[in-house]
Amino acid sequence: MCQSKQRVSATKRLINHYPHCCFCGGNQPAETRDHLPPTVFFDGNHRPEDIVVPACTARNVGSRESDRIAAFYSRIGFAEPTRTQRTDFQKLSKAIRENNPEIAREWSVDDRRIQQKARFFAHKHGLFCEDDPRAILLGPEAINHLNLFVHKFTLGLYFHVTKLSVPKNGDVTAAIWPKEVILEKGFPDVISDIMGPTVILKQGKWQTGRQFKYRTARDSELGFFARMSAFRDAFAVIDVVIHDLRKIDDRGTRSLFLDPTKLFSILVENRFKTLQPHNQLAS
């Protein structure tokens, strides 16, 4: 009971200070708080009480399936999993099969060429996958959910750093860098060079550096916020918030951005069923 009262009190304190949802462009009242990254991303669901942001219920609850799917893919990496990590992976796999048949269908395509491609891919890059190797290959439905997760996460981290929602004319974009892209190409120097120091979540002596870390860059005069983050060794994300998209002349670049008030349109827009073009965003 005492812990429950503390949670309610913490939520009320946050909403009293920041009464608007940070995922809606400040257009909706905050009703709860959201933890970033979600607990499902961490071993044994154990995470520090660090990045907590105001949210409306629709944005908080509406992305849970995408969170779960992204957490699953964050666990397909190069290191052999621990017992806890294997248990977490199995739970996530079971939940996805039960609740997201569209993802399970992408894993179970009865095509020998795809099976061989998946096994070759895993062997080539030394990947560990506690599930069917076909789960390693990102299908359009999985990419769709990953895009919702990373764009929402960008909005939340922007608020965490600035204590502001994205401005009225502002937009957001995020590019997922799969492990194989990082291995073969690395990050462009133009991105790495502008980023600040690495930030990891901590609680006492325990820290999450091997599970999640990020770096940010800000320029108030130019009106942009950028972040480079890593989720284990599975994938990384480079994202950008522009305070006024009207200042960008190039139509190709403008097309990469999303109005924060249309966050959940990601799940129905075909352009989010593919990975955002890495080189274009990096330029």
C-alpha positions in Angstrom: 0.0 0.0 0.0 2.8 2.4 0.9 4.6 1.8 -2.5 1.3 2.3 -4.3 0.8 5.7 -2.6 4.3 6.6 -3.5 3.7 5.8 -7.2 0.5 7.8 -7.3 2.2 10.7 -5.5 5.1 10.6 -8.0 2.7 10.6 -10.9 0.7 13.5 -9.5 3.9 15.5 -8.8 5.0 15.0 -12.4 1.7 16.0 -13.9 1.5 19.0 -11.6 4.8 20.2 -13.0 4.2 19.1 -16.6 0.4 18.9 -17.3 0.7 18.0 -21.0 1.5 14.7 -22.8 5.0 14.9 -24.3 4.0 12.5 -27.1 1.1 14.6 -28.5 2.9 17.9 -29.2 1.5 19.2 -26.0 -2.0 19.0 -27.3 -3.4 16.5 -24.8 -3.4 16.6 -21.0 -1.1 14.2 -19.2 -2.9 11.5 -17.3 0.0 9.2 -16.3 3.7 8.8 -16.6 5.7 6.7 -19.0 9.1 5.0 -18.3 11.7 5.1 -21.0 13.0 2.7 -22.2 10.1 0.5 -21.0 11.0 -2.1 -18.3 10.6 -4.9 -20.9 13.9 -3.8 -22.4 15.9 -4.7 -19.3 17.1 -8.0 -17.9 14.4 -9.3 -15.6 12.4 -6.1 -16.1 14.8 -4.4 -13.8 15.5 -0.8 -14.7 16.5 2.4 -12.9 13.8 5.0 -12.1 15.4 7.6 -14.4 13.7 8.7 -17.6 10.1 9.3 -16.6 7.9 11.5 -18.7 4.2 12.8 -18.7 1.9 11.0 -21.0 -1.8 10.6 -21.9 -3.2 7.1 -21.4 -3.6 6.6 -25.1 0.0 7.1 -25.9 1.2 5.2 -22.9 -0.9 2.1 -23.4 -1.2 2.3 -27.2 2.5 1.4 -27.9 2.9 -1.6 -25.6 2.8 -4.1 -28.4 5.5 -2.1 -30.3 7.5 -1.9 -27.1 7.4 -5.7 -26.7 8.4 -6.3 -30.3 11.3 -3.9 -30.2 12.4 -5.4 -26.9 12.4 -8.9 -28.5 14.6 -7.7 -31.4 16.9 -5.8 -29.0 17.9 -9.3 -27.6 19.1 -10.7 -30.9 22.8 -9.8 -30.6 26.3 -11.2 -30.7 26.8 -12.2 -27.0 25.6 -15.6 -25.8 22.6 -14.8 -23.5 22.6 -15.4 -19.8 19.9 -17.6 -18.1 17.9 -14.5 -17.3 18.2 -13.2 -20.8 17.1 -16.5 -22.2 14.0 -16.5 -19.9 13.2 -12.9 -21.0 13.5 -13.8 -24.6 11.3 -16.8 -24.3 8.6 -14.8 -22.5 8.7 -12.1 -25.2 8.6 -14.7 -28.0 5.6 -16.4 -26.5 3.8 -13.0 -25.9 4.4 -12.0 -29.5 3.1 -15.3 -30.9 0.0 -15.0 -28.8 -0.8 -11.3 -29.4 0.9 -10.4 -32.7 0.1 -13.1 -35.3 1.2 -10.8 -38.1 4.8 -10.9 -36.6 4.6 -14.7 -36.0 3.6 -15.2 -39.7 6.8 -13.3 -40.7 8.8 -15.8 -38.7 7.0 -18.9 -40.1 7.1 -18.2 -43.9 7.5 -21.7 -45.4 10.2 -20.8 -47.9 13.4 -22.7 -47.9 15.3 -19.8 -49.4 14.3 -17.5 -46.5 15.2 -20.2 -44.0 18.6 -20.6 -45.6 19.1 -16.8 -45.8 18.3 -16.5 -42.1 20.7 -19.3 -41.1 23.5 -17.8 -43.3 22.9 -14.4 -41.9 23.1 -15.6 -38.3 26.3 -17.6 -39.0 27.9 -14.8 -41.0 27.4 -12.2 -38.2 27.7 -14.6 -35.2 24.2 -13.9 -33.9 22.5 -15.6 -31.1 18.7 -16.1 -31.5 16.8 -18.2 -29.0 13.9 -18.6 -31.5 13.4 -19.6 -35.1 16.3 -18.1 -37.1 13.8 -16.5 -39.4 13.0 -14.1 -36.6 16.4 -12.5 -37.2 15.2 -11.1 -40.6 13.1 -8.0 -40.1 9.8 -8.2 -42.0 7.6 -5.2 -42.8 5.3 -5.7 -39.9 8.1 -5.9 -37.4 9.7 -2.8 -38.9 6.4 -1.0 -38.6 6.3 -1.6 -34.9 10.0 -0.7 -34.5 9.4 2.6 -36.2 6.6 3.4 -33.8 8.8 2.5 -30.8 11.8 4.6 -31.9 9.7 7.7 -32.9 7.8 7.7 -29.7 11.1 7.2 -27.7 12.6 10.2 -29.5 9.7 12.4 -28.4 10.1 11.1 -24.8 13.8 11.6 -24.6 13.5 15.1 -26.2 11.2 16.0 -23.3 13.5 14.3 -20.7 16.5 16.5 -21.9 14.6 19.8 -22.6 11.5 19.5 -20.3 9.5 20.7 -23.4 7.2 19.1 -25.9 8.2 19.3 -29.5 7.1 22.8 -30.7 3.9 23.4 -32.8 5.7 23.5 -36.2 8.3 20.8 -35.1 8.6 17.3 -36.5 10.5 14.2 -35.6 12.4 11.5 -37.6 14.3 8.4 -36.5 16.4 5.9 -38.4 17.1 2.4 -37.2 20.6 1.1 -37.8 20.5 -2.7 -37.6 23.5 -4.5 -36.3 24.7 -5.6 -39.8 24.7 -2.0 -41.0 26.8 -0.9 -38.0 29.2 -3.8 -38.5 29.7 -3.1 -42.2 29.5 0.7 -42.3 29.8 2.1 -38.8 28.4 5.5 -37.9 29.2 8.5 -40.1 31.7 10.8 -38.5 29.4 13.8 -39.2 27.0 12.3 -36.6 29.5 10.9 -34.1 31.5 14.2 -34.0 28.6 16.4 -32.9 27.3 14.1 -30.1 27.9 14.8 -26.4 29.2 12.2 -23.9 27.6 8.8 -23.5 24.8 8.6 -20.9 23.8 5.4 -19.2 21.1 4.8 -16.6 22.3 4.1 -13.1 20.9 3.1 -9.8 23.6 2.9 -7.1 26.4 0.7 -8.4 24.2 -0.9 -11.0 24.1 0.6 -14.5 22.6 -0.3 -17.8 25.5 0.4 -20.2 25.3 -3.0 -21.8 21.6 -2.8 -22.3 21.0 0.8 -23.3 23.0 4.1 -23.7 22.7 7.3 -25.6 24.3 10.5 -26.7 22.6 13.8 -27.6 23.3 17.0 -29.4 21.4 20.3 -29.3 21.5 23.6 -31.1 18.9 26.1 -29.9 19.8 28.7 -32.5 19.4 26.3 -35.4 16.5 24.6 -33.7 17.4 20.9 -33.7 17.9 18.1 -31.2 19.6 14.9 -32.2 20.2 11.6 -30.4 22.3 8.5 -31.1 21.4 5.5 -28.9 22.2 1.8 -28.7 19.9 -1.0 -27.5 22.3 -3.7 -26.4 24.3 -4.8 -29.5 21.2 -5.5 -31.5 20.4 -2.1 -33.1 21.0 1.6 -32.8 18.9 4.6 -33.5 19.7 8.0 -34.9 16.9 10.5 -34.5 16.3 14.2 -35.0 13.8 16.7 -33.8 13.4 19.9 -35.9 11.7 22.8 -34.2 10.4 24.3 -37.5 10.3 21.9 -40.5 9.5 24.9 -42.7 13.2 25.8 -42.5 14.2 22.7 -44.4 14.1 23.3 -48.2 15.0 19.8 -49.4 11.7 17.8 -50.1 13.4 14.5 -49.7 14.7 15.4 -46.2 11.3 16.9 -45.3 9.6 13.6 -46.3 11.5 11.8 -43.6 9.8 13.7 -40.7 6.6 13.1 -38.9 4.2 15.4 -37.1 4.1 14.2 -33.4 0.4 14.5 -33.3 0.2 11.8 -35.9 2.4 9.3 -34.1 0.1 6.3 -34.4 -0.3 6.9 -38.1 3.0 5.0 -38.3 1.2 1.7 -37.9 -0.9 2.4 -41.1 1.6 4.2 -43.4 3.4 2.1 -45.8 6.5 4.2 -45.7 7.1 3.0 -42.1 7.1 -0.6 -43.2 10.7 -0.1 -44.4 13.7 1.2 -42.6 14.3 4.9 -42.9 17.2 5.7 -45.3 20.3 5.9 -43.1 22.5 7.9 -45.5 19.9 10.6 -46.2 19.3 11.2 -42.5 23.0 11.2 -41.8 23.6 13.9 -44.4 
